[in-house]
Amino acid sequence: MSELTQLTLAEARDALKARKLSARELTDAHLAAVEAARPLNTFLKETPDRAREMAKASDERLVREEGGPLEGLPLGIKDLYCTEGVETTAASRILQNFVPPYESTVTSQLWRDGAVMLGKLNLDEFAMGSSNETSAYGPVVSPWRRSGSDAKLVPGGSSGGSAAAVAARLCLGATATDTGGSIRQPAAFTGTVGIKPTYGRCSRWGIVAFASSLDQAGPITRTVRDAAIMLRSMAGSDPKDSTSVDRAVPDYEAAIGRSIKGKKIGIPKEYRLDGMSGEIEALWQSGIAWLRGAGAEIVDISLPHTKQALPAYYIVAPAEASSNLARYDGVRYGLRVPGKDVVEMYEKTRAEGFGREVRRRIMIGTYVLSAGYYDAYYLRAQKVRTLIKRDFEEAFGKGVDAILTPATPSAAFAIGEKGSADPVEMYLNDIFTVTVNMAGLPGIAVPGGIDKDGLPLGLQLIGRPFDEEMLFSLAQVIEEAAPKMPWPERWW
């Protein structure tokens, strides 16, 4: 059975259609892998009964040749997506025992296309974190280890459970969300592929909100092709989400293998940071060589406001979080801590229900929105955001088709290694990714190699709005040219 978990999503799809295996066999193999991998803490809620029911229904549809694009394929769902009848916590105590009576638009589209739900995946609490250490239910442990070391590594965040589950071969793909790099950074840390689509490409309805103008749903998978297959089902306009864009969803898989000859790839000088690791620079140069070798034209570009992106992001995102998280009050659902009156109940519930990082960001957000500070911080950050967006528009206006950068400033680090004394140290992990969210652009992380300790390193491609097809074409070139990524050896 274990060999079934080695299949890519595309391979499993084709095998199911050819009736070489059944959805029930595929699901049982992944359920067994999930059960064996509990030391990784990737799943907050396993749903084996529901998975087997869904697999049984898929097999019946496959027999009738009525299977959908994802028929019978077992997926993991980040626990930020509301799932009807299945507890959804956002990895926070304040939402413990919350069972939504409705389904998020994205997951409903996955079930419409025949996918099977294995369970709900761990994450940083309310998606606030870069290492999956802020979860109220304990950190996710990466399936990767440094050569010759037993130290437990982070899988990145906030979608750490999604990335770790895909890398450990517990599911064929997983849903994730990206507010400042939360798909691309964990994908880079775990040797997986993660795409953050253009803002508005996927519905946010039914996804627990962190920062509404930045959040975007996307998949984490093992290959570029798998990401293209999943995104086609996840994307689409939604009347329930006013920020959803009414555009036809292309066949992203058809973009795989397209020639990139003559495409102009921008290399931003501002991403060459002082003290950047030699391994990251070498990886970047390799990516440039691979794209040039496939016929792309490499050009130097400038994104002058890159240095202002991280501080502006950490004003805008907490401000929106402060507003979004005001709804968690212990009155209607989730945790309630009794008090002498409603005000004390409200204060105690929020104090106990939110973890340290979430409380920190709520406080920062409330401060920058307060009278006397709104203009000095929030308004100025929004002006910087406009300048960041303009930088990209000018680059694309000069004929650049996509931009190539590193995905992260380093490989994965050990649990407890960063951020305990200085939170800014952790925030710096988002330095290459936040600009994409601030500008609302699509970005994909694809494995590019391994470092001296045997850990994955990733490259990032940034595209024009709604040109995810270009990113898939370019990412496929990198995937084929890069050294074959070994999967982590099972130690759990």
Backbone torsions as a table, in degrees:
resi	resn	phi	psi	omega
1	MET	NA	-32.3	-173.8
2	SER	-63.2	-27.2	-179.1
3	GLU	-66.0	-22.5	178.6
4	LEU	-67.5	-28.5	179.6
5	THR	-77.7	-8.7	177.8
6	GLN	-84.0	-11.9	-177.8
7	LEU	-69.6	147.3	168.1
8	THR	-77.4	167.5	179.1
9	LEU	-61.4	-41.0	179.8
10	ALA	-64.9	-41.6	178.6
11	GLU	-64.3	-42.4	179.5
12	ALA	-65.6	-41.0	177.9
13	ARG	-58.4	-46.7	-177.9
14	ASP	-68.2	-36.3	178.8
15	ALA	-67.6	-37.6	178.1
16	LEU	-66.0	-43.3	-179.8
17	LYS	-64.1	-34.6	-179.9
18	ALA	-83.4	0.9	179.9
19	ARG	60.9	32.6	176.3
20	LYS	-83.3	-15.9	173.7
21	LEU	-154.0	167.8	179.8
22	SER	-106.3	158.8	176.9
23	ALA	-63.4	-34.8	179.7
24	ARG	-65.3	-43.0	177.7
25	GLU	-61.4	-44.6	-179.0
26	LEU	-63.9	-42.4	-179.7
27	THR	-67.1	-44.9	179.9
28	ASP	-60.7	-38.4	178.9
29	ALA	-62.8	-41.2	-179.7
30	HIS	-74.7	-34.8	176.1
31	LEU	-63.1	-39.2	177.8
32	ALA	-65.2	-39.3	178.8
33	ALA	-65.3	-40.2	178.3
34	VAL	-61.9	-45.1	-179.1
35	GLU	-63.2	-39.6	-178.4
36	ALA	-72.5	-20.0	-174.1
37	ALA	-101.3	19.7	-178.7
38	ARG	-58.6	-28.9	176.0
39	PRO	-59.6	-20.0	178.2
40	LEU	-78.9	-18.0	178.0
41	ASN	59.6	37.6	-178.8
42	THR	-79.3	-36.4	-176.9
43	PHE	-100.9	129.8	173.1
44	LEU	-86.6	-30.2	-178.9
45	LYS	-144.4	118.2	175.0
46	GLU	-92.8	140.5	-177.8
47	THR	-125.9	62.8	-175.1
48	PRO	-63.6	-38.7	-178.8
49	ASP	-64.6	-46.0	179.0
50	ARG	-63.8	-40.1	-179.5
51	ALA	-60.6	-44.0	-179.0
52	ARG	-67.9	-35.9	176.5
53	GLU	-64.4	-43.8	179.8
54	MET	-65.4	-39.0	179.1
55	ALA	-65.7	-39.4	178.7
56	LYS	-62.3	-44.1	178.9
57	ALA	-64.3	-36.9	178.2
58	SER	-64.1	-44.0	179.2
59	ASP	-60.0	-39.2	179.2
60	GLU	-64.8	-40.7	178.5
61	ARG	-68.6	-37.6	179.2
62	LEU	-64.6	-37.8	177.5
63	VAL	-61.7	-38.8	-179.8
64	ARG	-82.9	2.3	-177.1
65	GLU	57.1	40.8	178.6
66	GLU	-116.3	19.8	-175.8
67	GLY	-67.3	144.4	177.1
68	GLY	-85.1	-178.9	-177.1
69	PRO	-61.7	-25.7	-179.8
70	LEU	-117.2	23.2	-171.6
71	GLU	-56.2	120.3	173.6
72	GLY	80.2	7.9	-174.9
73	LEU	-92.7	120.4	-176.2
74	PRO	-77.4	125.0	-178.6
75	LEU	-123.6	156.6	170.2
76	GLY	-103.8	147.1	-176.4
77	ILE	-119.3	120.7	176.4
78	LYS	-56.2	136.2	-173.3
79	ASP	-77.6	29.3	169.6
80	LEU	-101.7	-14.8	179.7
81	TYR	-89.2	125.1	176.7
82	CYS	-69.6	131.5	180.0
83	THR	-125.7	120.1	-174.0
84	GLU	-58.1	124.6	177.6
85	GLY	79.2	0.4	179.9
86	VAL	-123.9	127.8	-176.6
87	GLU	-49.4	135.2	178.6
88	THR	-129.4	115.4	-171.0
89	THR	-114.3	-14.4	-171.0
90	ALA	55.0	25.4	-179.9
91	ALA	59.0	31.7	-179.1
92	SER	-124.5	143.4	176.7
93	ARG	-64.5	-28.5	-174.8
94	ILE	-67.5	-18.4	177.7
95	LEU	-109.7	18.0	-180.0
96	GLN	-60.8	139.3	179.7
97	ASN	67.5	13.4	175.6
98	PHE	-80.8	118.4	179.3
99	VAL	-115.5	106.5	-176.0
100	PRO	-65.1	140.7	174.6
101	PRO	-88.5	14.1	-176.8
102	TYR	-146.1	166.6	-177.3
103	GLU	-114.0	137.8	175.7
104	SER	-61.7	152.5	-178.9
105	THR	-60.1	-45.3	-177.0
106	VAL	-61.4	-48.4	-179.1
107	THR	-67.6	-34.2	177.7
108	SER	-62.2	-33.3	177.9
109	GLN	-72.4	-33.0	175.6
110	LEU	-65.5	-43.3	179.9
111	TRP	-68.8	-36.4	175.9
112	ARG	-57.1	-36.8	-177.5
113	ASP	-89.9	6.0	170.5
114	GLY	100.0	3.1	-177.9
115	ALA	-67.1	158.5	-178.5
116	VAL	-113.7	132.0	-179.6
117	MET	-93.6	119.7	177.3
118	LEU	-84.9	-26.2	-178.9
119	GLY	156.2	-172.2	-176.1
120	LYS	-106.6	134.4	-171.3
121	LEU	-98.4	145.8	-179.7
122	ASN	-66.5	159.0	-178.8
123	LEU	-161.7	170.9	168.6
124	ASP	-66.6	142.8	-176.2
125	GLU	-53.3	124.8	-176.8
126	PHE	52.0	27.9	178.3
127	ALA	67.1	21.0	-178.0
128	MET	-101.8	93.7	179.5
129	GLY	161.5	162.9	-178.5
130	SER	-122.1	15.0	-175.7
131	SER	-145.2	-3.6	-175.3
132	ASN	62.6	31.8	175.2
133	GLU	-101.1	-7.3	-177.6
134	THR	-93.4	-0.6	178.6
135	SER	-59.1	136.9	176.8
136	ALA	-67.3	-12.9	-176.6
137	TYR	-109.5	22.3	175.6
138	GLY	93.2	155.5	-177.6
139	PRO	-72.6	152.2	169.2
140	VAL	-80.9	141.0	177.2
141	VAL	-103.6	128.0	178.3
142	SER	-65.8	144.0	174.5
143	PRO	-71.6	-12.1	179.4
144	TRP	-83.5	149.6	172.7
145	ARG	-135.8	149.2	173.5
146	ARG	-66.8	147.4	178.5
147	SER	-57.2	127.8	176.7
148	GLY	73.1	15.7	-178.4
149	SER	-133.5	145.1	175.7
150	ASP	-101.7	6.8	-178.8
151	ALA	-59.9	136.0	178.5
152	LYS	-79.3	127.7	-176.6
153	LEU	-103.6	155.0	174.7
154	VAL	-79.3	151.9	175.4
155	PRO	-94.3	5.3	-172.2
156	GLY	87.0	173.1	-177.7
157	GLY	-155.0	169.2	6.4
158	SER	-83.6	-15.7	-175.6
159	SER	-83.5	45.2	-176.6
160	GLY	-66.5	-37.9	178.0
161	GLY	-63.8	-40.1	179.0
162	SER	-63.5	-48.3	-177.4
163	ALA	-66.6	-43.6	-178.8
164	ALA	-65.6	-39.3	-179.6
165	ALA	-65.4	-39.5	178.4
166	VAL	-69.3	-43.3	-178.7
167	ALA	-66.5	-32.9	-179.8
168	ALA	-84.9	2.6	178.1
169	ARG	63.2	41.5	177.8
170	LEU	-94.1	-20.3	177.4
171	CYS	-150.0	159.6	-177.7
172	LEU	-77.7	-20.8	178.7
173	GLY	-172.2	168.8	-178.1
174	ALA	-148.1	147.6	171.7
175	THR	-78.8	152.0	179.9
176	ALA	-149.2	174.1	173.0
177	THR	-136.3	155.2	-175.5
178	ASP	-136.5	114.7	177.6
179	THR	-107.0	-34.0	178.0
180	GLY	-146.2	13.4	-177.8
181	GLY	136.8	10.6	-170.3
182	SER	-73.8	-4.1	167.9
183	ILE	-101.6	-47.3	-170.9
184	ARG	-73.4	-39.5	-178.6
185	GLN	-66.9	-49.1	176.2
186	PRO	-64.7	-31.5	175.6
187	ALA	-62.6	-44.1	179.4
188	ALA	-64.3	-37.1	-179.2
189	PHE	-70.4	-22.8	-172.6
190	THR	-115.8	6.2	178.7
191	GLY	71.8	26.4	179.5
192	THR	-111.8	177.2	179.2
193	VAL	-108.4	131.1	178.6
194	GLY	-138.2	130.6	178.7
195	ILE	-118.6	129.1	170.4
196	LYS	-98.6	109.6	-177.2
197	PRO	-72.0	172.7	173.5
198	THR	-55.8	141.1	176.8
199	TYR	-57.6	126.5	-178.3
200	GLY	98.6	-9.0	-179.4
201	ARG	-72.5	-37.5	177.2
202	CYS	-114.4	143.5	178.9
203	SER	-66.8	141.1	174.5
204	ARG	-97.1	-0.7	-175.9
205	TRP	-65.8	127.9	180.0
206	GLY	85.7	4.7	173.5
207	ILE	-103.4	126.9	-178.4
208	VAL	-58.2	125.6	-171.4
209	ALA	-80.2	138.9	169.4
210	PHE	-109.1	-73.1	177.2
211	ALA	-127.5	105.6	-165.8
212	SER	-62.8	-29.4	-178.6
213	SER	-85.9	-1.0	-177.1
214	LEU	-121.0	-31.4	-174.9
215	ASP	-60.4	139.2	172.5
216	GLN	-153.1	137.5	179.0
217	ALA	-80.3	152.7	175.8
218	GLY	-170.5	172.2	-178.8
219	PRO	-100.9	155.4	164.8
220	ILE	-120.3	128.5	-174.9
221	THR	-140.9	-178.6	-179.0
222	ARG	-87.6	-25.7	-177.4
223	THR	-136.5	164.9	177.3
224	VAL	-63.7	-42.7	179.0
225	ARG	-59.9	-43.1	179.6
226	ASP	-60.7	-39.4	179.0
227	ALA	-63.9	-40.2	178.3
228	ALA	-63.4	-40.9	179.8
229	ILE	-63.9	-46.5	-177.8
230	MET	-67.1	-42.0	-176.0
231	LEU	-63.5	-33.7	179.8
232	ARG	-60.6	-37.0	178.4
233	SER	-76.6	-32.9	-176.7
234	MET	-76.9	-31.3	-172.6
235	ALA	-80.1	161.8	175.7
236	GLY	139.1	154.9	-179.1
237	SER	-75.2	157.5	-175.1
238	ASP	-147.9	117.2	-180.0
239	PRO	-62.8	-17.4	179.9
240	LYS	-82.2	-8.7	179.9
241	ASP	-122.0	109.6	-175.6
242	SER	-67.3	-17.2	178.9
243	THR	-92.6	-3.4	178.8
244	SER	-73.0	136.2	-175.6
245	VAL	-96.3	132.4	-177.5
246	ASP	-86.3	84.1	177.0
247	ARG	-134.7	147.3	177.2
248	ALA	-62.3	143.8	178.7
249	VAL	-92.3	118.6	-179.7
250	PRO	-72.7	168.2	172.4
251	ASP	-82.0	91.9	-175.1
252	TYR	-61.2	-33.0	-178.1
253	GLU	-63.0	-28.5	-179.9
254	ALA	-67.0	-18.6	179.1
255	ALA	-77.6	-17.8	-179.6
256	ILE	-66.9	126.0	178.8
257	GLY	92.1	-3.6	177.2
258	ARG	-66.5	146.6	178.5
259	SER	-66.3	140.8	175.8
260	ILE	-109.6	13.6	-178.5
261	LYS	-58.9	128.0	178.4
262	GLY	86.2	-7.2	177.9
263	LYS	-70.3	140.8	-175.5
264	LYS	-99.7	119.5	-176.8
265	ILE	-109.9	122.2	-179.2
266	GLY	-87.1	140.1	176.9
267	ILE	-118.6	104.9	-174.9
268	PRO	-77.5	124.9	-177.5
269	LYS	-65.6	-26.4	-177.5
270	GLU	-69.7	-14.2	179.6
271	TYR	-84.2	-3.6	174.3
272	ARG	-86.7	91.4	-172.8
273	LEU	-84.5	151.4	174.1
274	ASP	-61.5	132.6	177.4
275	GLY	77.1	10.9	179.7
276	MET	-64.7	139.6	-178.2
277	SER	-57.1	140.0	177.1
278	GLY	-61.0	-32.0	179.6
279	GLU	-67.4	-38.3	178.6
280	ILE	-67.6	-41.7	177.8
281	GLU	-62.4	-42.4	179.6
282	ALA	-64.7	-39.5	177.7
283	LEU	-61.5	-44.4	179.8
284	TRP	-59.9	-45.1	179.4
285	GLN	-63.6	-36.0	176.6
286	SER	-63.8	-44.0	178.5
287	GLY	-59.8	-41.7	177.3
288	ILE	-60.5	-45.3	-178.5
289	ALA	-64.4	-39.7	-179.5
290	TRP	-64.4	-43.5	-179.7
291	LEU	-69.4	-40.4	177.5
292	ARG	-62.4	-40.5	179.8
293	GLY	-63.6	-24.4	178.7
294	ALA	-91.6	5.6	174.7
295	GLY	104.4	2.0	179.7
296	ALA	-77.3	152.6	176.0
297	GLU	-97.9	128.5	-177.8
298	ILE	-100.8	127.4	-179.9
299	VAL	-131.2	144.4	174.7
300	ASP	-80.6	137.6	178.3
301	ILE	-133.7	168.7	176.7
302	SER	-123.6	132.6	172.0
303	LEU	-120.8	79.7	-164.6
304	PRO	-62.4	-22.3	-176.5
305	HIS	-97.1	16.6	-179.9
306	THR	-57.5	-40.7	-176.6
307	LYS	-65.2	-25.9	179.9
308	GLN	-85.5	-8.1	-172.6
309	ALA	-65.7	-46.2	-175.6
310	LEU	-64.6	-50.1	177.7
311	PRO	-62.4	-36.5	178.4
312	ALA	-66.1	-41.2	178.2
313	TYR	-59.6	-43.7	-177.2
314	TYR	-80.0	11.8	163.9
315	ILE	-106.3	-48.8	-177.3
316	VAL	-64.0	-48.6	-175.8
317	ALA	-63.4	-49.4	177.8
318	PRO	-63.4	-33.0	178.3
319	ALA	-61.8	-45.9	179.4
320	GLU	-69.2	-35.0	177.1
321	ALA	-64.1	-41.3	178.8
322	SER	-56.3	-42.2	179.2
323	SER	-72.1	-45.5	-176.6
324	ASN	-65.3	-36.9	-174.8
325	LEU	-86.0	-0.1	176.0
326	ALA	-65.0	-20.8	-176.2
327	ARG	-73.7	-14.5	-177.0
328	TYR	-90.2	96.8	-170.2
329	ASP	-125.9	1.5	179.4
330	GLY	79.5	2.4	-175.9
331	VAL	-89.3	-46.5	-169.6
332	ARG	-99.8	-34.3	-176.8
333	TYR	-161.3	166.9	177.1
334	GLY	76.8	-158.5	-176.0
335	LEU	-64.3	141.5	171.0
336	ARG	-137.3	122.0	176.5
337	VAL	-106.0	118.7	-175.3
338	PRO	-60.9	150.5	174.9
339	GLY	-145.1	173.8	-176.5
340	LYS	-69.6	-24.4	174.9
341	ASP	-148.9	-179.7	-174.4
342	VAL	-65.8	-32.4	179.9
343	VAL	-67.3	-44.8	179.7
344	GLU	-67.1	-37.9	177.0
345	MET	-61.0	-42.9	179.7
346	TYR	-62.9	-46.8	-178.7
347	GLU	-64.9	-45.5	-178.9
348	LYS	-66.3	-39.8	-179.8
349	THR	-61.9	-46.5	-178.5
350	ARG	-70.0	-35.6	179.1
351	ALA	-65.9	-40.7	-179.4
352	GLU	-84.8	-30.7	-173.4
353	GLY	-78.0	-32.8	-178.8
354	PHE	-95.0	140.4	175.4
355	GLY	-78.4	176.2	-173.8
356	ARG	-60.1	-46.2	-176.9
357	GLU	-66.2	-40.0	179.1
358	VAL	-65.9	-43.0	177.9
359	ARG	-60.9	-41.1	179.7
360	ARG	-59.8	-46.0	-176.4
361	ARG	-71.5	-34.3	175.4
362	ILE	-62.8	-42.4	-179.9
363	MET	-65.2	-43.9	177.7
364	ILE	-61.1	-46.8	-178.1
365	GLY	-63.2	-41.4	179.2
366	THR	-65.3	-38.9	179.7
367	TYR	-63.3	-48.7	-175.1
368	VAL	-72.0	-15.7	176.9
369	LEU	-95.0	-5.6	-173.5
370	SER	-76.3	159.4	-179.4
371	ALA	-58.2	133.0	179.3
372	GLY	94.7	-19.2	-178.2
373	TYR	-119.8	-13.6	-177.9
374	TYR	-56.4	-49.8	-178.9
375	ASP	-67.5	-39.7	-175.1
376	ALA	-69.3	-31.8	-175.4
377	TYR	-115.1	-66.7	-171.6
378	TYR	-64.3	-48.4	-178.3
379	LEU	-63.1	-40.3	178.7
380	ARG	-65.3	-40.2	178.6
381	ALA	-62.8	-37.9	178.5
382	GLN	-67.5	-33.9	176.0
383	LYS	-66.9	-40.3	176.5
384	VAL	-62.6	-39.8	179.0
385	ARG	-58.8	-41.1	177.3
386	THR	-62.4	-39.0	179.4
387	LEU	-68.4	-37.8	177.3
388	ILE	-61.8	-45.3	178.9
389	LYS	-61.3	-40.2	-179.9
390	ARG	-65.4	-37.0	177.2
391	ASP	-55.4	-47.9	-179.6
392	PHE	-66.2	-41.1	-179.4
393	GLU	-61.0	-39.4	179.3
394	GLU	-67.2	-40.1	178.3
395	ALA	-63.7	-46.6	179.7
396	PHE	-68.7	-30.9	178.6
397	GLY	-66.7	-20.3	178.6
398	LYS	-92.2	13.7	174.1
399	GLY	96.6	2.7	177.5
400	VAL	-69.9	130.3	-179.2
401	ASP	-89.0	-30.7	179.3
402	ALA	-162.8	166.7	-177.4
403	ILE	-124.6	135.5	179.9
404	LEU	-110.1	128.7	177.5
405	THR	-143.0	168.4	166.5
406	PRO	-66.0	157.5	176.7
407	ALA	-88.7	-35.9	-178.1
408	THR	-140.4	157.4	178.8
409	PRO	-78.5	-7.2	-179.3
410	SER	-159.8	175.6	170.0
411	ALA	-80.4	179.8	-179.3
412	ALA	-60.8	148.4	178.9
413	PHE	-114.5	171.8	-176.0
414	ALA	-78.4	152.7	175.1
415	ILE	-60.4	130.4	-179.8
416	GLY	84.8	0.1	-174.1
417	GLU	-81.1	-28.3	-175.2
418	LYS	-129.5	150.4	168.0
419	GLY	85.9	-11.6	-175.9
420	SER	-67.5	-38.7	179.6
421	ALA	-91.3	-35.7	-176.2
422	ASP	-135.1	106.1	-178.2
423	PRO	-59.0	-28.6	-178.7
424	VAL	-61.6	-31.2	177.8
425	GLU	-58.1	-39.0	177.7
426	MET	-73.0	-39.9	-177.8
427	TYR	-62.3	-27.8	-178.6
428	LEU	-65.1	-15.3	176.5
429	ASN	-64.3	-19.4	-177.1
430	ASP	-92.9	9.0	-169.2
431	ILE	-61.5	-32.4	-178.7
432	PHE	-90.7	-9.2	-170.4
433	THR	-111.1	-28.1	-171.3
434	VAL	-65.6	-29.4	-178.6
435	THR	-58.5	-35.0	-177.4
436	VAL	-64.5	-42.1	178.2
437	ASN	-69.7	-41.0	-179.4
438	MET	-61.7	-31.8	-179.8
439	ALA	-95.7	-5.7	178.6
440	GLY	72.6	23.3	-173.7
441	LEU	-92.9	164.2	173.2
442	PRO	-83.5	144.5	177.1
443	GLY	-145.6	142.7	179.6
444	ILE	-128.8	138.6	173.2
445	ALA	-106.3	131.8	-178.5
446	VAL	-133.3	139.0	-179.8
447	PRO	-59.7	138.8	-179.1
448	GLY	-123.0	-16.6	-178.4
449	GLY	166.4	-171.4	178.5
450	ILE	-126.2	154.7	-179.4
451	ASP	-89.7	-173.7	-175.8
452	LYS	-64.2	-20.8	179.3
453	ASP	-95.1	6.2	179.3
454	GLY	81.3	20.2	-178.9
455	LEU	-102.1	149.7	-177.2
456	PRO	-67.6	149.0	171.4
457	LEU	-128.8	144.0	-176.4
458	GLY	-123.3	154.8	173.1
459	LEU	-108.2	152.3	179.9
460	GLN	-118.9	135.6	172.1
461	LEU	-115.4	132.6	-179.3
462	ILE	-114.8	132.3	-174.3
463	GLY	-117.9	174.3	172.9
464	ARG	-67.5	158.8	177.7
465	PRO	-55.6	130.6	176.8
466	PHE	61.8	23.7	175.9
467	ASP	-111.2	49.3	177.1
468	GLU	-61.5	-27.9	179.2
469	GLU	-59.2	-41.4	177.4
470	MET	-60.7	-42.3	-179.6
471	LEU	-63.3	-40.4	179.1
472	PHE	-64.9	-40.4	178.8
473	SER	-62.4	-46.1	-178.7
474	LEU	-69.2	-42.0	-179.1
475	ALA	-63.9	-34.5	177.8
476	GLN	-64.2	-37.0	177.6
477	VAL	-62.5	-45.0	179.0
478	ILE	-64.5	-43.9	-179.3
479	GLU	-59.1	-40.1	-178.8
480	GLU	-75.3	-32.4	-176.1
481	ALA	-84.7	-29.9	-176.6
482	ALA	-69.4	155.4	174.1
483	PRO	-57.0	141.2	-178.0
484	LYS	-59.2	125.7	-177.6
485	MET	-74.9	118.5	175.7
486	PRO	-73.4	147.1	175.1
487	TRP	-85.9	149.7	-178.3
488	PRO	-60.7	138.9	177.3
489	GLU	-74.0	139.2	-175.0
490	ARG	-69.1	124.7	176.7
491	TRP	-125.3	-10.7	-173.9
492	TRP	-86.8	NA	NA
